[in-house]
Amino acid sequence: MHNFMKLAALTVLLSASALAQNAVKVGFVSTLSGPGSGLGVDARDGFNLALKHLGNKLGGLPVEISFSDDKQDADTARQAVDKAIKRDKVDFLTGIIFSNLLLAVGDTVFDSKTPYISLNAGPSQYAGSGCNAYFYNVAWQNDNLHEAMGKYVNSRKFSDVYILAPNYPAGKDALTGFKRFFKGKITAEVYTKVNQLDFAAEIAQIRAARPKAVYTFQPGGSGINFIKQYAEAGLLKEIPLFLPGFSADADVIKAVGPNMVGIFNTSQWAMELSNPTNAKFVADFKATYGRNPSLYAAQGYDAALLMSEAVKDVKGNLSDGAALRKALENTSFISTHGAFKFNKNHYPVQDIYLRQVAKVGGSIQNRLVGKVFSNHEDAYAKDRKMK
Amino acid sequence: MPLDLILEQLLNGVQFSLMLFLLAAGLTLIFGVMDLINLAHGSLYMIGAYLTATFAPHVGFFPAVVLAILGTMLIGGLLEVTIIRRLYARTHLTQVLSTFALMLIANEVVRMIWGAQPIALSAPESLSQPVQLPGFKYSAYRLFIIAAGLGVGAGLYYLVNKTRVGMWLRAGASNREMTRAMGVKIGPLYTLIFALGAGLCALAGALLGPLLSVQVGMGENILILAFVVVVIGGIGSIKGAFIGSLLVGILDTAGRAFLPTWLTALFNPQLAGSFGPALASIAIYVLMAAVLFFKPRGLFPARGTG
């Protein structure tokens, strides 16, 4: 009898949790403290704005979202992801900014068969022979924006370029991407420490090497400091600096100020792109948070839209994993940068734009200059072996 | 290698050294005179930077630095009177654990007040343009830091060697019990030293804020180097802290500047990028080990008798 009572209680509990499946559970693990936190905060705010626009629902189901800070540390990220999978039993995971953290948690996520919607990190390791059925990147493959800048700097016929990036997977992807399309001479290829803040030693080396241009990928606080120090050393006027959108968006512009004016950078998104989603996103982001959105915010917004579309496509039946993955794969929705489409390796096929920082009205912000790539695919998709 | 480059890297090294010196000077006095291992020293550096960043938008950069120094000295003084004072008679292990706890508390308090994200602090407008030196342009702000560091160093030299308070300091570092026996009131002296150390920390935090980032936990990495400087220079010696800072700062900058270039000749750029900074940090500890081997009490030990 006693056992029967236990069983009955258990059944009630189980059916209660089955009922709770009427909500979509999302685990959002991101970098929300330290020098890289500007990126995570923007992505989170973009994601939250999309949820607000969707009436706090994803595909018609209410959302239960748990945010955690990975402190840009692999062990902390691993614990947060474990908790989301094992305790919260989330339906989607998202949020990780830095590729080294994503690579640290990837196997755990894939083994748990939880779809991971990457709103930033897009390491080459998950794009080619290592791509995975449970991994979807709504932003770009790491190389993409750097490839675009490589092509642009090449078209400007700079004979030799000094390139720098932080020493981690996305830094390596960045310079690989740049070199794929830049055909001139690389004066030097330098890898700095992740989250490095003082670049005096590197800047002195650049001055002595006398390159015709400098290209660097430095996300967040590192980017802010590099550009500030490059300007304060008097090099900005002597050796032009080219950047990917990551190092020249609203977060960096706000911190660096007028020295940014004139700098060219590449991005899959721009504030002026005209489509209904972007118009609403840009206007409401400014109204809600009192600052200009960055590409990270746009990516966060797109990640929520992608999840919402997929949940809608499977009519809220999240228990059918195969159907959910198929819905994600074949998704079509209007993202912040227009109609969205996945390549067969679950990375987007999209246009990449050239932007230039300019004074627009009273504020300093990016101005759309032109398109560098149309329907650009990453270089790894052809080696795809979906697991 | 061009002379300009060596000169520029030397300036970078000196700039870093002098900021290290501001931290190490306070640390070595507290260690030498009060026999206290203070792991919360880096927290005072952090508080100085945060106070500067808070005041700067309202009163301008330079007044903000002064306010931050005064504010941090006050906090340091209060800390000494209420908590630190109780630790002098305890073992080093107790001191390490207690001040480590203080450091964690300081981090959380700062996080509660200012948030987890770094806050902005820019160099003053008047120093944002580069200065033309023979052969190259150099950041005016970094030159200002060098000047400020040298100025404070000279001031400390005067204070320690030419004033009555300095005499008590040297006496305390040399032989604490005897100083007490000779009638020096050590209670107020300790509070003064602690507040002075806090003020130097705040100055370093304020000046480095615009070059680095004002964020939670910013004092921890630099504190380790400051301890290395104290050990190399000799516990309790300002002169030792100065020489030690220059050695460590220049070695660190030289390692970061030149090793990756040389290593690229041997390895691919990624390996060179990992090895360069790693070897540079190893070099600092090799230097420390070598100094300890030949001069176990540091280069300029302050204790009169062993």
Boltz contact constraints between the chains, C-beta under 6 A:
constraints:
  - contact:
      token1: [A, 33]
      token2: [B, 116]
      max_distance: 6.0
  - contact:
      token1: [A, 35]
      token2: [B, 118]
      max_distance: 6.0
  - contact:
      token1: [A, 35]
      token2: [B, 213]
      max_distance: 6.0
  - contact:
      token1: [A, 37]
      token2: [B, 117]
      max_distance: 6.0
  - contact:
      token1: [A, 167]
      token2: [B, 273]
      max_distance: 6.0
  - contact:
      token1: [A, 167]
      token2: [B, 274]
      max_distance: 6.0
  - contact:
      token1: [A, 189]
      token2: [B, 269]
      max_distance: 6.0
  - contact:
      token1: [A, 191]
      token2: [B, 269]
      max_distance: 6.0
  - contact:
      token1: [A, 191]
      token2: [B, 270]
      max_distance: 6.0
  - contact:
      token1: [A, 191]
      token2: [B, 273]
      max_distance: 6.0
  - contact:
      token1: [A, 193]
      token2: [B, 277]
      max_distance: 6.0
  - contact:
      token1: [A, 197]
      token2: [B, 212]
      max_distance: 6.0
  - contact:
      token1: [A, 197]
      token2: [B, 213]
      max_distance: 6.0
  - contact:
      token1: [A, 198]
      token2: [B, 211]
      max_distance: 6.0
  - contact:
      token1: [A, 200]
      token2: [B, 12]
      max_distance: 6.0
  - contact:
      token1: [A, 201]
      token2: [B, 12]
      max_distance: 6.0
  - contact:
      token1: [A, 201]
      token2: [B, 253]
      max_distance: 6.0
  - contact:
      token1: [A, 201]
      token2: [B, 256]
      max_distance: 6.0
  - contact:
      token1: [A, 201]
      token2: [B, 257]
      max_distance: 6.0
  - contact:
      token1: [A, 204]
      token2: [B, 5]
      max_distance: 6.0
  - contact:
      token1: [A, 204]
      token2: [B, 8]
      max_distance: 6.0
  - contact:
      token1: [A, 204]
      token2: [B, 9]
      max_distance: 6.0
  - contact:
      token1: [A, 208]
      token2: [B, 2]
      max_distance: 6.0
  - contact:
      token1: [A, 208]
      token2: [B, 5]
      max_distance: 6.0
  - contact:
      token1: [A, 221]
      token2: [B, 118]
      max_distance: 6.0
  - contact:
      token1: [A, 221]
      token2: [B, 213]
      max_distance: 6.0
  - contact:
      token1: [A, 232]
      token2: [B, 139]
      max_distance: 6.0
  - contact:
      token1: [A, 233]
      token2: [B, 130]
      max_distance: 6.0
  - contact:
      token1: [A, 233]
      token2: [B, 139]
      max_distance: 6.0
  - contact:
      token1: [A, 234]
      token2: [B, 130]
      max_distance: 6.0
  - contact:
      token1: [A, 234]
      token2: [B, 137]
      max_distance: 6.0
  - contact:
      token1: [A, 255]
      token2: [B, 120]
      max_distance: 6.0
